[in-house]
């Protein structure tokens, strides 16, 4: 089979092209030649988390991977068969566990031979800049996956923050056996708001000044100031507060709003030395309001992750998003190179409609 040439400068030109292209290579059994990797970034080339992701996919698929290292800008990858089902991945930095998981979850949406996959992460980060956290994935992204019939879950045993990481977690995936078993995702109305959930994770040295409690109180008070949320009681705001021993100080949080038909989140938010807890809480609410005051049914962080499943599903899927992010458009365009399919992306009022028509 010929190698499909992928230009790493396409779209937003970042690491997501490498993660997705490698995942799609396995999903569609298509060898790839990836060029100009992260050419739009400084420094260009693979970062450690991309290298670990590619090496993990090589082992899981028993594939062929050209020699790579941090900084590599050109590589070839060809998936094989009969790879490993359980894998330990050692991450010696604060590289994102969630971004590594996204690489693997894309590759194994569908498999005729693999019943389950388990990845044990030793080290790495759970809360970091520019990456989702595992709690967001479990409660937002993977909830949509589950609706479509695809089961993924990350069990976090210990959190890790930049710069040392040190997290402990495991990813479990149950690939879909038959593509025909994928259920369509059609969400055109959020329904009523039921509750706000989330997590505030802090290193144990922040327990005495009650950083998590102060962030929570700020979140609750600022929610009650907004007309969209003023009716919420304390029972309606269920945010877990967590203190634990970590390799270095850190604060990470993620909140999401549960509606009748969907769930919308803030993505990952971070505390910062010198920034009051009260301001961190207000910032979280501002992010949530930004995502929920409109009629969008999927937040801007989850939308691009749903595209591979929407493309694979034989039936029509349709969601409403607030904006077309560079990641969303890049994912759509990249997938078209592997699996061309008619889709609609159009603006209606203040929202964008993303729709994949039925195969029939």
N, C-alpha and C positions, 0 to 999 in steps of 0.2 A: 504494500500500500504506500502511495506517495505521501510525503510529509506536507502538511498544510503550513504555509508560511504565515506567521503572525508578526506584525510590526508593533513593537512595544511602544511606539510613539503615538499610536492611535488614541483618540479621545483624550482622557485626562492623563494618559501616559505614565501612570504610576504602577505600584506593585500589584494592584488588583488585576491588571491584565495578565501578569504572570500566574497569580493564584487561579484565576478563572480559566485561562487557556489550558493549564495543566489538568485542572479538574474536568473540563470539557473533553480533553483528549481521552481520558478513561471512560467518561460517560458515553461518548459516541465512538469509542474504539478508533480514534483518529490520531496517528502520529503527528507531532508538531515540530516545526523549526521556529523557535522564538528568537527574534532579532531586536536589537536596539532596546534591551531591557532597561526599563526605568530611565530612558534617555532624557526625559523631561525633569528628572530629579537631580539633586546634588547631595552626595555623590551619586552618579549613575550606577547601574548594575544591581545584582542581587544583594539584598541584606540577609542577615543570618536567618531571620524567620522565613524568608522565601526559600533559602537553601534547605532548611529543615523540612518545609512543606513538600518540596520536590523530592527529597530523599525519602520521605514518608510515603509518598504516592508510588515511588519506584518499588519500595518493599511491599506495599499493599497490593500492587497489581502485578508484581514480578516483571516489571517493565525494564526497558533499556533507557538509561539516562547518560548523556555525555558528561564528561568531567566538568564539575562546577565548583565554585568557591565564592566567597563574598566578593562582589565586584564583577562577576561574570556578566557579560552583556549579550551573549549569543549561546544558545543551547538547543539540543535536540532531545526529544522525549518520545518514546513509543511504548504504549501500554502492552502488558502481556496477560497471562492468565495464571491462576493458581498461586496468588501471593499470600502473604500473612494476614491473619484475621485479628491478631492482637499485637500491639506495638507499644514499646516504651520510647518516649521522645524526651530527651534531655535538653532543656533550654537553659543555657548558662547566663542568659541576660534577662531583661524584663520584656523580651519579645512576647507579643500578644498571643495568648492561648486561643482567644476567640478567632483571630485571623487565621491561625493554623487550622482551626476547626472548620472554618468556612471553605478552605481549600479541599478538605477531605469530604465534607458534607456534599459539595457539588459533584465530586467524582462518583459518589456511590448512591445517588438518588435511586438508581435502578441497577439491579444485578440479578442474573439468572442463577448464579452459583454461590454467591456470598449471602449467608443468612444474617450475620451480624458482624460488626467491627467494633473493637474497643481500643482506644488510644489512651495510654496513661502518660500524662504530662508531669514531668519532674522538673520543677523550676518554671520560669516564665512569669509573665504579668497577667493579672486579671483586670486591672484598671489602668488604662494608659491613654495618652493623647492620640486622637485619630483612629481609635479602634473601639469596637463594641465590647461590652463586658459579658461574661457568661450568663449573668442573671437576666440581662436584656434578651440574649438569644433564647434562653429557656422560656421566658414568659411572653415574648413578643414574636420573634422570628419563628421559633420552633412550634409555637401555637398554631401559626398559619400552616407550617409544614404538616402538623398533625391533622389539621382539617382536610388536607389533601391526601392523607394516608401515609405520609413519610415520617418515621419516628427518629428523632434525635434528642439527646439530652447530655448536658455537661454537669457532672457531679463535682462541685468545688469542695475540696477538703481543707484548703488553706489559700488565702488570697496573697497576692504579691503586687508590689508597686514599683514604679521606676525610682531609682536606677538598677536595683539589685534583683528584683523579681522574687524568686523563691516560692512561687505558688505550687500547689499540688492539686491536680484535678484529673478527671477522666471523661472522655467523650465516648458515648455509645451510639451507634448508628444501626438501624435496621432497614436495609435497602428494600425497595419495592420489587417484588418478583416479576410482575407483569405491568408494562406501561399502561395497559387498559384499566388497571386498578387505581390509577391516579384519579382523584376526584377534583373537579373544577373548583376554582376559587372565584366566587362572584360576590363581591361586597360593594354595594352601591349606596348603602345607608348605614350609619353607625348605630342607630338605635339610641336608647337612653343610657346615660352614664350611671354606673353602679358604684364603683369605688376606685380609689387611687391606691396602688400598691407600689412596693419598691424595697430597696435596701440601701442602708448607709453603712459603709464598711470603713473602719478606722483601725490604725495600729494602736496597740494597747497603751502606749504612752500618752494617748489623747483621752483616755477614760477619765482621769481625774478632773480635767477641765470640762468634762461632759460635752465634748464636741459633737458627737452623734445626736445627743438629746437636743442640743441647741439648733442643729441643722433641721431636725424634725420639727421642732416648734416653729421655726421660721417658715418651713414649708407649709405647715397647717395654717398659720396665721395669714400668709400671703395668698393661699388658696381661697380662704374665706373672704378676702377683699375683692375677689373677682366675681362678676355676676354669673359666670359659667359654673362656678364651684361654691358659691356662698351657702348653698343648702347642705353642704357636707358636714356630717358630725365626725367626732373623733373615731367612731366605729367604722366610718366609711373611708378612713385614711389608714391603711394597714401597711406600715413601712417597718421592716425589720432593722434593728440597730445591732451592729456587730463590732465587737472589739476582739482583736487577736494579736498574738505575737508574730511580728513580721521582720524581715531582714533590714528594713529601713522604714522611717515614718511615712505615712500616707493616708489620704482620705479619698474614697471613691464612692459614688452614689449613682443610682439609676432609678427612675420612677416611671410608672406606666398607668394609663387610665383604661379601665375595663368598661366596655360598652356592651350592649346586647349582642352585637354582631361582629365586634372587632376589638382590638386592643392597640393603643397608640402610646409610644414611649418617647422619652427624652433622648435616648442614647446615653452614652457614658459621660458623666460629669465628674470633675476632679476638684478637690480642695487644694489650696495652695498656701504655703507659709506666708503669713502676713495678711491673709484675707480672712476677715471675721466669719465665723460659722453662720451668722445671721445673713450675711451677703451670699454665702454659698447656697443656703436654702432658698433665698429669693431668686437667685440665678436659675435654680432647678425649676421653680414654678414658672419663670419667664419662658424657659425652653418648652415646658409642657403646654403653656398657653399658646405659644407660637405654632405648635403642632396640632392643637385641638380646637381652636376657635373657629376654624373653617369646617367644611363638610367632607374633607378628605377622609377616606376609610383606611388608608395605610400610611404610616409615617414615612418620612423621606429616608430614614435609615434602613427600614425593612424592605422597601419597594424593590430595590435592585437585587436583593437576595431571593425574591420570589420568582423572578423572571425564568430561571432554568426550569422550575417545576411547571410554570404556566406554559412554557414552550413544549415540554414533554407531554403534558396532559392532552388527550385526544379531544376533550370537550372544550367549550368556550369558557374562558376566564376573563374577569373584568374587575379592575380596581380603580379607585380615584385617589390621585396624589396631589399634594400641594404644589409641588414644583418638579421639573425635570432636572435632576442633578446631573453633574458630569458623570458620576458613577452609573446612574441609571441608563443614560444614553450609551455609554461605553459598553455596558453589559449587553444591551439590546443589539448593538452593532456587532459585537464580538460573537454572540450566539448565532447571528445570521450566517456567519462564515462556516459554522459547524452544522447547523440545522435550519436552513431557510424556512421561514413560515410567515404567512401574512399576519400582520398586526396593525392595530390602529393606535396612534398616539396623537391625541388632539386636545386642544384647549376648549373647555366649556365653562364660561363664566370665569371664576377665579381659580378653577381646578383644571387638572389634566386627567383625561381618561386614557388608561392603558388597557387594551383589549386584544386578546388572541382568539381568533375565530376557531370554530370547530373544524376538525379535519374533514368532516363529511361535506 
